[in-house]
Amino acid sequence: EVEFAFDDATVTDDARDDVLAEVVEEVEGHEDAAVFLTGYASPIGGADYNMALSEDRVEAVAAALIDMGVSQDRIRTRALGQQNPEVTDRNLEEERSPQNRRVEIQILDMDGAA
């Protein structure tokens, strides 16, 4: 999982070096592997804005993976905006949690099997 700063879609160097480097290593070792990316935003702000932000986040992670050597045809993306928050506490600071500002990463066979 890659987490993001509030209202931002920048993949940090730490995320590249830790999370994404591990993904690249896993994919390189399995020629049938595909990377499925799902982007999210916190529920702060409007739903349309958050959908666009989650799309920007998932595309930023995809671009970083491509830059790191993963073939574009092995990456699938979807954005869900503010749906499925990991932190649901109504406390404003909790809703701004990086856990809600994320791109989840799954590595599956190209046919979608785990």
TACORVEN-V521907 format. One record per residue. N is the residue number from 0. RES is the residue in one small letter. PHI is phi in whole degrees, -180 to 180 (NA if undefined). OMEGA is omega in whole degrees, -180 to 180 (NA if undefined). D_CENTER is the distance of its C-alpha to the mean C-alpha in whole Angstrom. Layout:
# TACORVEN-V521907
n;res;phi;omega;d_center
N;RES;PHI;OMEGA;D_CENTER
N;RES;PHI;OMEGA;D_CENTER
This chain:
# TACORVEN-V521907
n;res;phi;omega;d_center
0;e;NA;175;6
1;v;-109;179;5
2;e;-104;-174;7
3;f;-128;172;9
4;a;-68;180;13
5;f;-59;176;14
6;d;58;-176;14
7;d;-141;179;12
8;a;-127;-178;10
9;t;-90;175;11
10;v;-81;-177;9
11;t;-76;175;12
12;d;-61;178;15
13;d;-61;178;14
14;a;-64;178;11
15;r;-63;-175;12
16;d;-72;-176;15
17;d;-100;-173;14
18;v;-66;-174;11
19;l;-71;177;10
20;a;-62;177;14
21;e;-66;177;14
22;v;-62;180;12
23;v;-59;180;14
24;e;-61;180;17
25;e;-64;-178;16
26;v;-68;-180;16
27;e;-61;-179;19
28;g;-82;-177;21
29;h;-139;-175;21
30;e;-66;178;22
31;d;-93;-176;21
32;a;-80;173;17
33;a;-127;-180;14
34;v;-107;178;10
35;f;-107;-177;9
36;l;-112;177;5
37;t;-125;-177;5
38;g;-99;-179;5
39;y;-136;174;7
40;a;-136;175;10
41;s;-73;-178;13
42;p;-81;176;16
43;i;-83;179;18
44;g;94;-176;19
45;g;-80;-178;20
46;a;-62;-180;18
47;d;-65;179;18
48;y;-63;-179;17
49;n;-67;176;14
50;m;-65;178;13
51;a;-63;179;13
52;l;-64;179;11
53;s;-67;175;8
54;e;-66;178;9
55;d;-61;-179;10
56;r;-66;-179;6
57;v;-67;177;5
58;e;-70;177;8
59;a;-66;178;8
60;v;-67;178;6
61;a;-60;180;8
62;a;-62;178;11
63;a;-64;179;11
64;l;-64;178;11
65;i;-63;178;14
66;d;-61;-179;15
67;m;-89;173;15
68;g;112;178;17
69;v;-81;-180;15
70;s;-65;-179;17
71;q;-58;-179;15
72;d;-74;177;17
73;r;-101;-177;15
74;i;-115;175;12
75;r;-120;-178;11
76;t;-129;169;9
77;r;-156;179;9
78;a;-120;-179;9
79;l;-120;177;11
80;g;60;-176;11
81;q;-90;177;13
82;q;-69;174;14
83;n;57;178;13
84;p;-65;176;13
85;e;-77;178;14
86;v;-108;-176;16
87;t;-111;177;19
88;d;-57;-177;22
89;r;-77;175;23
90;n;-63;-175;24
91;l;-53;-179;22
92;e;-64;179;21
93;e;-66;-180;19
94;e;-68;177;17
95;r;-83;-177;16
96;s;-55;176;15
97;p;-58;179;12
98;q;-63;177;11
99;n;-90;180;11
100;r;-104;-168;9
101;r;-149;165;5
102;v;-123;177;2
103;e;-84;-177;4
104;i;-122;174;6
105;q;-124;175;10
106;i;-113;-176;12
107;l;-131;171;15
108;d;-63;-179;18
109;m;-55;180;18
110;d;-84;176;20
111;g;98;180;17
112;a;-80;179;19
113;a;-74;NA;18
